[in-house]
Amino acid sequence: MDTREIFEDLVALLEQDGVDVRRQAMGGGGGFCRIKGKGVFFVDTECSILEMTAICSRAVNELIDIESIYLRPQVRLYLEKYSDTPSFP
């Protein structure tokens, strides 16, 4: 399983949780925020897939109880790697 597949699995988890995922060029950045109470995750199409996967992992760890759902082993390992990241405001 490559990084792109892990990223797409993480994005799917966010979407299943009701987060609006928007893919657009942002000049370097992206991430999770709340707009009028709705969760939105911005995928910066100009960032590397590694950077966006790390950012997406942080959002999934913050928003989703991953212990209660099935995840492919590679995805779970990737999430565990980023489990000690700071929370979102």
C-alpha positions, 0 to 999 in steps of 0.5 A: 500500500503506497502513501497515496492509497493511505491518504485516500483511505484517510480522506474517505474516513473524514468524509464518512464522518461528515467532514466536507473535503475540498481539494484546491491549490492553496500555495502550501498548506491545507488542513482541518477547520470549522466553518459555521460549525461544519468540519472542512478539510482542505487538501492543498493540491500543491503540497506533496502527498507525504505532507498532506497524508501527515496533515490528514492523519492529524485530522483523523486522529482528532476527529474519529475514534479509530479504535471502534472501526476497522482500518487496514493495518497500514492505515492504522500504523500510519495513524499511530505514527501521528497519534501524539500530535497537537489538537485542533483549536 
